[in-house]
């Protein structure tokens, strides 16, 4: 038995195509961070840079509060995990796109960072991490006599 076709904007649409498209949309939503970032990693962008004394990590965390974000550094691996829960809706929803969101990123940090000297803060939806480099790896000026 052939599936029933329906007409949409002067072309026939197979209902199985509609189901497949919706299924793929749901899978993309589940495999990414809730649909807000549709890139290969399923996470928000990060920048990592360094100067002579510090290593800087700036990670976009839109809509996350500091209590939603967990940062750990273990065996030279930086882990950033953020979770935002659904807010209970008051009244009858007409559109509901803001959902539970979980973002997880991991980076191998350079061995030059002092794991005990880290500053972390969230400002305007961006997580800023500043790692101080170990004293013995910092450039030193040598006086020439």
GIDASUL-V800098 format. One record per pair of residues at least 4 apart in sequence whose ideal C-beta (glycine too) atoms are under 8 Angstrom apart, sorted by sequence separation. I is the first residue (numbers start at 1). J is the second residue. If there is no record, write none. Layout:
# GIDASUL-V800098
i->I j->J
i->I j->J
This chain:
# GIDASUL-V800098
i->7 j->11
i->8 j->12
i->13 j->17
i->14 j->18
i->15 j->19
i->16 j->20
i->17 j->21
i->18 j->22
i->19 j->23
i->20 j->24
i->21 j->25
i->22 j->26
i->23 j->27
i->24 j->28
i->25 j->29
i->26 j->30
i->27 j->31
i->28 j->32
i->32 j->36
i->33 j->37
i->37 j->41
i->39 j->43
i->50 j->54
i->64 j->68
i->65 j->69
i->73 j->77
i->89 j->93
i->109 j->113
i->122 j->126
i->133 j->137
i->134 j->138
i->7 j->12
i->8 j->13
i->13 j->18
i->29 j->34
i->32 j->37
i->37 j->42
i->50 j->55
i->51 j->56
i->64 j->69
i->73 j->78
i->74 j->79
i->113 j->118
i->122 j->127
i->123 j->128
i->133 j->138
i->6 j->12
i->7 j->13
i->29 j->35
i->32 j->38
i->37 j->43
i->39 j->45
i->49 j->55
i->50 j->56
i->72 j->78
i->73 j->79
i->121 j->127
i->122 j->128
i->5 j->12
i->6 j->13
i->28 j->35
i->32 j->39
i->37 j->44
i->48 j->55
i->49 j->56
i->61 j->68
i->71 j->78
i->72 j->79
i->89 j->96
i->120 j->127
i->121 j->128
i->5 j->13
i->36 j->44
i->37 j->45
i->48 j->56
i->61 j->69
i->71 j->79
i->120 j->128
i->5 j->14
i->6 j->15
i->33 j->42
i->47 j->56
i->48 j->57
i->70 j->79
i->71 j->80
i->72 j->81
i->119 j->128
i->120 j->129
i->5 j->15
i->28 j->38
i->32 j->42
i->33 j->43
i->47 j->57
i->48 j->58
i->70 j->80
i->71 j->81
i->119 j->129
i->120 j->130
i->3 j->14
i->4 j->15
i->31 j->42
i->33 j->44
i->46 j->57
i->47 j->58
i->69 j->80
i->70 j->81
i->87 j->98
i->118 j->129
i->119 j->130
i->3 j->15
i->46 j->58
i->47 j->59
i->69 j->81
i->70 j->82
i->86 j->98
i->118 j->130
i->3 j->16
i->46 j->59
i->69 j->82
i->86 j->99
i->118 j->131
i->45 j->59
i->46 j->60
i->68 j->82
i->86 j->100
i->117 j->131
i->118 j->132
i->44 j->59
i->45 j->60
i->68 j->83
i->85 j->100
i->117 j->132
i->44 j->60
i->68 j->84
i->84 j->100
i->44 j->61
i->83 j->100
i->84 j->101
i->114 j->131
i->44 j->62
i->64 j->82
i->83 j->101
i->84 j->102
i->113 j->131
i->114 j->132
i->82 j->101
i->83 j->102
i->113 j->132
i->114 j->133
i->64 j->84
i->82 j->102
i->83 j->103
i->113 j->133
i->114 j->134
i->57 j->78
i->59 j->80
i->61 j->82
i->63 j->84
i->81 j->102
i->82 j->103
i->112 j->133
i->113 j->134
i->114 j->135
i->81 j->103
i->82 j->104
i->109 j->131
i->112 j->134
i->80 j->103
i->81 j->104
i->80 j->104
i->79 j->104
i->80 j->105
i->112 j->137
i->36 j->62
i->79 j->105
i->80 j->106
i->79 j->106
i->78 j->106
i->77 j->106
i->78 j->107
i->77 j->107
i->78 j->108
i->77 j->108
i->78 j->109
i->76 j->108
i->77 j->109
i->76 j->109
i->46 j->80
i->76 j->111
i->73 j->109
i->63 j->101
i->64 j->103
i->61 j->103
i->73 j->115
i->73 j->118
i->82 j->127
i->59 j->105
i->80 j->127
i->71 j->120
i->57 j->107
i->78 j->129
i->69 j->122
i->55 j->109
i->55 j->110
i->66 j->121
i->66 j->122
i->71 j->127
i->55 j->112
i->65 j->122
i->55 j->113
i->64 j->122
i->69 j->127
i->71 j->129
i->44 j->103
i->46 j->105
i->48 j->107
i->43 j->103
i->50 j->110
i->43 j->104
i->46 j->107
i->61 j->122
i->64 j->125
i->35 j->97
i->43 j->105
i->63 j->125
i->62 j->125
i->64 j->127
i->41 j->105
i->61 j->125
i->34 j->99
i->36 j->101
i->60 j->125
i->61 j->126
i->34 j->100
i->37 j->103
i->60 j->126
i->61 j->127
i->34 j->101
i->59 j->126
i->60 j->127
i->33 j->101
i->34 j->102
i->58 j->126
i->59 j->127
i->33 j->102
i->58 j->127
i->33 j->103
i->57 j->127
i->58 j->128
i->59 j->129
i->57 j->128
i->58 j->129
i->56 j->128
i->57 j->129
i->56 j->129
i->56 j->130
i->57 j->131
i->55 j->130
i->56 j->131
i->54 j->130
i->55 j->131
i->54 j->131
i->54 j->132
i->55 j->133
i->53 j->132
i->54 j->133
i->53 j->133
i->52 j->133
i->50 j->133
i->53 j->138
i->52 j->138
i->52 j->139
